[in-house]
Amino acid sequence: MPVPNLPVAIRQIELGLIGSSCDGCSHQSAFRQRCEPRTEQNLADHAAMDRFSVEEFRSFWRLFLEWCGLPRQGAVEPVCIGDVCETARFSS
């Protein structure tokens, strides 16, 4: 199964369709809480999370795959092959 694109994945998180949640917080907050200690970044708002997902997209997708529990085949690494969005291949 290919990795979903960012807008779809974020929407699924917001709807609670994927990912693990924490008591009393949204899925998006739970994902943010998972990312912050691993990246040593303050991802307190949507703009910071968006910046992280663009500037460090390989780390973002690696953490997302670990967190969300989507079924996948094969190794996580490499998370992405290529740097151009239109032609990049993501792990599955």
PyMOL commands that set and color helices and strands:
alter all, ss='L'
color gray80, all
select helices_A, chain A and resi 6-14+27-39+46-55+57-68
alter helices_A, ss='H'
color red, helices_A
select strands_A, chain A and resi 80-81+89-90
alter strands_A, ss='S'
color yellow, strands_A
deselect
rebuild
show_as cartoon
